[in-house]
Amino acid sequence: MVERALEGVRVVEFTDETGAYCGKLLADLGADVIKVEPPGGGRQRNAGPFVTGHDGEPNASLAFWVHNTSKKSVVLDIEDASDRAKAKQLALSADIVIEDNPVGFLAARGLGYAQLHAEKPSLVYTSVTGFGQTGPHANWAYSDIVGQATSGIMTLAGEMADPPNMIYGHQADISASIHAAQGSMIALLHAEETGQGQQVDVSAQEACSMSQETAMQSWDFQKKNRVRTGELGAIPLRLPGAGTLKAKDGYVLLFIIAPAGEDLPALVDWMREEGMQEDLDEDPYREIIAAMNMGFLTQLMGDPSRAAQIIGHLPHINDVIGRFFESKTAKEAYEEGQHRRLLIGIVSKPADLAENTQLRSRNWYITFPNPVGDSPVEFPGPPYRLSESPATVQRPPRLGEHTAAVLSAL
């Protein structure tokens, strides 16, 4: 009986920052993922932040932990002929090889797709690079910020008055790795059916460009470049019941005017119960609040004279609603608002996520032994639930921890 989805699948990866998350996804699902690392570790092992008191230690990088759970670590110097031969033998023992090196780097060392496929035709060979294996940019330098910029998502991020913004974290790398994992699984199914492996060629630029959603099609069909809309969204007005509002200890996001949940009058009912509705029960505010929804806004945009009358009253309504939410903690506003079927979300900080009732009730957080200390580590769990073959997140490997065992087994 297979207890984990990818049990029995061997993956050998030659990755650092760009493709490591691909291997993590497969490892958490039960694949035997062996990470081939250079002496001293790669960039990710030596990138902060580090566990407190362990600055600079390759086994204590939180950046490495996040992208490398459930793997084994083998240290080999592929610039050395002997180690290179071991790396090749290890790669040929795999069902899938994942690599994120510059185009041609591994091929020049006898570890490219053509060389390995010739010796093992069923091998799936997944290459994750900035721009793919072909084209005029294939050999251009790449890092995550380059992927974000060239994919187009930076031009859509931030406020209209700001320059393009970078999204937090290594989102281009993550996007590329997610698509690489999907492509690898499709190619593995094909190899199992036909005995024929293939190269899975993943471009971070292409993977991250999918985050633009309809922006590319807007240019194709309308010849219009979509632009940053910032917090206010497509309608350049601060609308009652929409947008980010300050709470006592943070922020909440409201979208009460959306066609889901209760409408704006239900928010005023809540405010009235606490004596904080001020003059919103009086006209013209009462009339505006009763009508305020997406349908009303659509009609309003087609009637400039009526819109001008309404717009002048919106700042006061926003101020009253703002004062109400400033009287509450973000958690209070979020939980009570949702109880009332109002579309209110907490703008979560990491500390909020650690205490989140929903995540705790689903036992999302897992614990594993601390690679650099005695106390167990609490860590985010898998982003999916499989009822019959569950994913299991295990601690990241120490540098070279499995070198002897893996190589002797070959």
Residue, then its C-alpha position, 0 to 999 in steps of 0.5 A: m500500500v502506498e502511504r504517500a503520493l510519490e512514494g517510490v519516486r526518486v528525484v535528484e536535484f542540482t538546484d539552488e534558489t530558482g528551482a529548490y521549491c520544486g523539489k520541496l513540493l515533490a519531497d513533501l509528497g513522499a518522493d525520495v529527493i536527493k539534493v546535490e550541493p557544492p562544498g559549503g552549500g549554495r547561495q540559499r544555504n548561506a542566505g539570511p535570516f538565520v536561527t537566532g544565535h546561529d548567524g552564517e551557519p549553513n544549517a540554520s538558514l531559514a531561507f533554505w529551510v522553507h525551500n528544502t524540507s523533506k530532502k536528503s543532502v549529498v555534497l559533491d564538487i562537480e568540478d572534480a572528475s571523481d565527484r562528477a562521475k558520482a553525480k552522474q551515477l546518482a542522476l541515472s538512478a533517478d526518475i526525475v532530475i531537476e536543475d536550475n543552472p545556466v543553460g549548458f552548464l551541466a551539459a558541459r560537465g556531462l550531466g545535461y539532458a542529452q547525455l543522461h537521456a541517451e543512457k536512460p531514455s525514461l528519465v524526466y529532466t526538468s530545467v528551471t531557468g530565467f528565460g528557458q532553454t532557447g531564444p535570444h535571452a536564454n543565456w542572460a543573467y537571472s535573479d528573482i527580481v529580473g523574473q518579476a520585472t520581465s514578467g510584467i507583474m512589477t508594473l502592475a504592483g503598487e500605487m499609481a503614483d509610485p514606480p513599479n513595485m517588487i512583490y515580497g519574496h522570491q515570487a518568480d522563483i516560486s512560480a517557476s518551481i510550482h510550474a516545474a513540479q506540475g510539468s515534472m509530474i505530467a512528464l513522469l506519468h508519460a514516462e511510466e506509460t511509454g518508457q519515454g522521458q523528456q526535458v521539461d523546460v521551465s522559464a521563470q519569466e513565462a511562469c510569473s507572467m501568468s500572474q498578470e491574469t488578463a493584462m496581456q489579453s487587454w493589450d492583445f484585444q484592446k491595445k491598452n496597457r493595464v496600470r497599477t491601481g493600488e489600494l483603491g482598485a479599478i475605481p479611483l475613489r475611496l468607497p464606503g465599505a471598501g479598502t484597507l482601514k486601520a484598526k487598533d493594532g493593525y489593519v483590516l480589508l473591507f469589500i462589503i460592496a462586493p456582490a457577496g455577503e451582506d451589504l453596507p446597511a448591515l455594517v451600519d446596523w453593527m455600528r448602531e448597536e455600539g452607538m457609533q453610527e453618528d449621523l449615518d442614519e440621516d439623509p443624504y448618508r442613509e440614502i447613499i448607504a442603502a443603495m451602495n453596491m456594485g450595481f449602483l456604482t455601475q449606474l452612477m458611472g454612466d450619470p456624471s451629474r448624479a455621480a458628482q452629487i454622491i461623491g461629495h458625501l463619501p469622505h464623511i461616510n468613510d470617516v465615520i466607518g474609519r472611526f468605528f474600526e479604529s475602536k477595534t482590534a483587527k481580530e475583533a473586526y475580522e471575526e465579528g464582521q465575518h460572523r455578520r456575513l460582512l466581507i472583512g479580512i484581517v491584514s495578517k502579520p506573521a504573528d497573526l498567522a501563528e495564532n490564526t484560529q482557522l489554521r490551528s483548527r486544521n492542524w496546519y502547523i507541523t513540528f519537526p526536530n531542530p536541525v541546529g538545536d534541541s527544541p522542536v521547530e514549528f513549521p508551515g504545513p503542506p498547501y493541500r490535503l490528500s485524504e488517502s496519501p497525505a503529504t508529510v513535511q519533514r525537517p530540512p537536511r543538514l549540509g552533506e548529511h546523507t552523502a555517505a549513505v546515499l553514495s554507498a547505496l549506489 
